[in-house]
């Protein structure tokens, strides 16, 4: 089935089964490998992308449900790694292994779009992604730093 998606502000067509999870259309059909496969059941958040500005776990949602919506992957945050969250992530040395970081960045971007000046509790409530390395305090600090850059 041919499905037209708007990914990172570009219209693209993928040829996948209607029930193919968006994650696989992004990675396998469009070559956008920044979005990661973690658990496959929408628990860990490694696959988080933005859909119309809202954080969505792409590993369980069918590609066909995204036609006509704006999808942003981690590659769409910035062409030159100068997005305020990327700068804050670097300044705070957030990643250890880095596997969860693209999903964390996208969840953080959704939070900052919804609440430009979040409190620590807002971050705790919004960032439900799992980091096996336990860098949560640095993630929180980086989000607060990024909010101050706006």
N, C-alpha and C positions, 0 to 999 in steps of 0.2 A: 504494500500500500504506500503510495507517495503522500507524504505529509510535509507541508510547508511550515517551517518554524522561523521565528525571528530570534536569532541568537546573536548577542553582542551587537545589536543594531544592524544586523545583516539578515536578509531573507535567504533561507537555504532550504532545499528540499532533501528529505531523506526517504529512502525506500526501505521501510521496515514493517513488520507486522504491527497492527494497531495496538496490541497489548505489550509491545516491547517497552521496557522501562526507559524513560528519558535518558538516564545515565548511559545506557549502551548506545543510544542514537548519538549522543554527544561524543562519546569516546571513540566508538568504532566507525560510525558513519561520517562524523565531522572532524575527527582527529583532535578534539579538545580534551586532552588527557589530564588537565589540571583538576577536574572533578574526579574524585577517587571512589572506588568501590571499597567499602569497609565491611559491613555486616550483611547487607542485602535485605534487611527487614526494617529499615528506617529508624534504627535505634542510635547508631553512632554519630551520624551527621557528616561523615566524610564526603558524602555525595551532595551536600547542600548547594543549591543554586538559588538565584532569585527569579521569581516569576511574577511579573508586574510589581516588582519591588518587595515581594514577600518571600521569606526563606521557605524553600520546599526541599524535601528529601527526594532526590531524583531516582533513587534505586527501586522504588516501588510504584511510581506513578506512570501510567501508560503515556507514551509519546503522543498518541492521538489526542489526549486531553489538553495539549499545549498549543494546538493550532490557533493562531490569532493572538497569542499572548507574547509579551516581551520577556525573553529569557536572558539572564545575565550569568555568565560563568566567571570563575576567577580570572580567566584571560581577559574578560571584558571590563574588569575594574580599571585597568590602565595599560596602555601600550608600553610605557616606559618605567613601570614599577614606581611611579611617583604618587600613587593614590595615598591619601592621608593614612589609611589603615596600614598599607604596606610600609610606609615610612615609620609609623609607630611600632609596627611589628619588628622592624629592623632595629630601631632605637632601643627597644626593650629586650632584644634578643629572645623573642618568644619561642621559636621552634627548637625542639631537640631533634626528634626523628623527622618531624615535619609532615608526616602522613596526613594528619587531621587538619592541617593548617588552611588548606583552600576552603574546606567546609566551614572552619571557624571564621575565616575572613568574610565569607558570604553571610553567615549568621550575624556577624558584627555589623556588616553593612546594612542588613535589613533592620537591625535594632537602631542604628544611627539615623536611618531614613525615617523611622517611626518616632524616634525620640532623640533629637539631636544632642541633648545634654542629659544623658542617662545618669542616674544615681547607681551606686554599687548594687543595690537590690534589683534594679532594672536589669542590669547585666546578669546577675545571678539567675533571674527569672527567664531571661531571653536566650541565654547561651546554654543550650541543653546538649550540645555536642560533646562527645567523649574524647578526651586526650589521654592516651595511655601513659604518656610521659608525665602527666600531672602538672602542666605549665599554667594552670588556671589563674594563679595570681598574676603572672606576667601578662596573660591574655587580658585580664581585667584592667591592669595598669595601662596596657597599650590602647584599649578601647577608650578609656578616659582621656588619654593623651590625644588620640585622634579626634575626639569630640572637641577638645580645646583648640584644635587646628582649624576648625570650621570658621 
